[in-house]
């Protein structure tokens, strides 16, 4: 399943999950209340499957993790 290929990252794990990753990482900053975020989720599942082994997708909930999004102006 594609959702198993998507890593959920946090402020505490972002450094290792994203910045120190061995392959490129696409980060999806999302929130429960965000309609467009929900619309793109199935597309990210397809990308995760299509690029398995070549690209890591990470998701970060911006309501639960505020430091990293603020650092990058999100």
C-alpha positions in Angstrom: 0.0 0.0 0.0 1.3 3.5 -0.9 0.6 5.0 2.5 3.1 2.6 4.0 5.7 4.3 1.7 5.0 7.7 3.2 6.9 8.8 6.3 5.2 11.0 8.9 7.8 13.4 10.2 7.8 15.8 13.1 9.7 18.8 14.3 11.9 16.4 16.3 12.5 13.9 13.5 12.7 16.3 10.5 16.5 16.6 10.6 17.0 12.8 10.2 13.9 12.1 8.1 14.4 14.9 5.6 17.7 16.7 5.8 19.9 13.6 6.3 17.9 11.3 4.0 19.9 9.2 1.5 17.5 10.1 -1.3 15.5 13.1 -2.3 12.5 13.9 -0.1 9.2 15.6 -1.1 7.6 17.1 2.1 3.9 17.6 2.2 3.0 20.1 4.9 -0.7 19.5 5.7 -3.5 20.1 8.2 -6.8 18.3 8.9 -8.9 21.3 8.0 -7.1 21.9 4.7 -9.3 20.8 1.7 -6.5 21.0 -0.9 -4.3 18.9 1.4 -6.9 16.2 1.4 -7.3 16.4 -2.4 -3.6 15.9 -3.0 -3.2 12.9 -0.7 -4.2 10.3 -3.3 -1.8 11.8 -5.8 1.0 11.6 -3.2 0.1 7.9 -2.8 0.6 7.4 -6.5 3.9 9.3 -6.5 5.1 7.2 -3.6 4.4 4.0 -5.5 5.7 5.2 -8.8 9.0 6.5 -7.4 9.5 3.8 -4.7 13.2 3.5 -3.9 14.1 6.8 -5.7 12.1 9.3 -3.7 10.8 9.5 -0.2 7.6 11.3 0.6 7.3 12.8 4.1 4.2 14.4 5.6 4.2 16.9 8.4 1.0 18.1 10.2 1.5 21.8 10.6 -1.0 22.1 13.5 1.0 19.6 15.6 4.5 20.7 14.4 5.0 24.4 14.2 8.8 24.9 14.4 9.9 23.5 11.1 7.1 25.1 9.0 7.8 28.4 10.7 11.5 28.0 9.9 10.7 27.5 6.2 8.0 30.1 6.1 5.1 27.7 5.6 
